[in-house]
Each structure stands twice: as C-alpha cells, then as structure tokens.
Amino acid sequence: MKQQKGKKEKVKGMFNDIASRYDFLNHFLSAGIDKCWRKKVRKHLAPFHPQLILDVATGTGDLAIELEKLHPVKITGIDIATEMLAIGNKKISNRKLDKTITLQEGDSENLDFKSGTFDAVTVAFGVRNFEDLQRGLSEMCRVMKPGGHVAILEFSKPKSFPFRQLYNAYFKYALPLMGKIISKNDEAYTYLPESVQSFPEDNTFMEEMKTAGFVQTGQKRLTFGIATMYFGLK
C-alpha cells in the first residue's frame, strides 16, 4: 500500500512541477507527432457522435480541446495535478471553449460521477500512471453508458528492426537528458521511459480492459509502434 501511495504522490508532484513546460516538451520531444495521435482518437470517436465525454488524466487539456471538434454537449476533464489543470483552463478560456469543456481535480481510481453518465471516456498517456490499473479501468467502465466507447492512447515499444533500436536509444538516453535540461526536473523524464517499459501493452493490456468490463476491444499501433490506441465498448 505504501508503494502505491508513493507512486500517486510522485506522479502528482512531477506533473505539477513541470506543468509550465509540459506542453512545449510534449510537442518538442515528439516532433509534434503527439498532435496527430490525438486526432486519431477524435476520428475514431466521430462516427459515434458522443455527447457527454470524460477525459481522464486530462493534464493541460489537449485531448479535450481536440475532442471539442466533435461538437459534444459537454467534455469533462479530470486530473490530480492542479498546476496542469490551471494551464489547461487558461488554454480553454483563450479558445472560448468554457461552455463545452470543464476541467476539474479528480482521481482516476475514484471517479466522482454516477454510473452510466458518459457516452465516451478517453485517456491520453495517463493509464500507465495509475496506481491500480484495474481499478482505474473499472471506474472508467462504470461511469460509461452501456454501448459507450472508450479510447486510450498510450506509449508503446516499437518492435521492428532497426526502428526499435533507434527508438530505445532516444527514449533511454536523449529524451531524459533533454527533458531534464528544459524542465529542470531530474525525475520526470527518467520516469517516462521507465513507466513505458513496465506498462503491460498489446494483448496483456486488452485483457485488463476486458476484466474491467469492456468488450470488442482492439488496438491500432501508431507511428511504427511508438504509441498505441486501444479501444472498446461497454
């Protein structure tokens, strides 16, 4: 139990600490590809016309802002890092999206919403930070309406030669160094490759989704396997 509590507090502290530089680092370290990945989530959900969307681990709200293009009635974003939310709220206000998008503090493993509330639930690069992965996924399933859609973006490990070797070198050495220099945080961009390495991807993760209550699960690898979009229904 102490280890789990330690992870949550560590993640919260790291993201609060790097909040002011988070967006720049995201786009810089991914060469802007992260924007394309979020568009993939929007395009996946578009045929289903979700009206009420929950974005878990929303951070500074980039995915919520992208999903606004679906013209839903309401998008709610939650995160434990209040400094990230503060920046996200400024972005939303500047874009005059306040009527559609609301960001609020919240714990992914104890969602403060009634069961069967949302048409769609999304997460972008947040599930690997859950203390209890199964509890977080189960909570996401609980707050979805029957027939609702889940879409999860997460980093993954490329498998093909030589991209796998090049990516591993970048992810293990170059990314932590650049992240440390720019963010001034010793831990954040060392934690990133470590958390990706330990994340249960592919079929292992989809089995976790099924255990949580999702059906018709699937995945789509993006950009040579750097990231993966997982999806399913309740």
C-alpha positions, 0 to 999 in steps of 0.5 A: 500500500505504501508503494502505491501511495508513493507512486500517486504522490510522485506522479502528482508532484512531477506533473505539477512541477513541470506543468509550465513546460509540459506542453512545449516538451510534449510537442518538442520531444515528439516532433509534434507527432503527439498532435496527430495521435490525438486526432486519431482518437477524435476520428475514431470517436466521430462516427459515434457522435458522443455527447457527454465525454470524460477525459481522464488524466486530462493534464493541460487539456489537449485531448479535450480541446481536440475532442471539442471538434466533435461538437459534444454537449459537454467534455469533462476533464479530470486530473490530480495535478492542479498546476496542469489543470490551471494551464489547461483552463487558461488554454480553454478560456483563450479558445472560448471553449468554457461552455463545452469543456470543464476541467476539474481535480479528480482521481482516476481510481475514484471517479466522482460521477454516477454510473452510466453518465458518459457516452465516451471516456478517453485517456491520453498517456495517463493509464500507465500512471495509475496506481491500480490499473484495474481499478482505474479501468473499472471506474472508467467502465462504470461511469460509461453508458452501456454501448459507450466507447472508450479510447486510450492512447498510450506509449508503446515499444516499437518492435521492428528492426532497426526502428526499435533500436533507434527508438530505445536509444532516444527514449533511454538516453536523449529524451531524459537528458533533454527533458531534464535540461528544459524542465529542470526536473531530474525525475520526470523524464527518467520516469517516462521511459521507465513507466513505458517499459513496465506498462503491460501493452498489446494483448496483456493490456486488452485483457485488463480492459476486458476484466474491467468490463469492456468488450470488442476491444482492439488496438491500432499501433501508431507511428511504427509502434511508438504509441498505441490506441486501444479501444472498446465498448461497454 
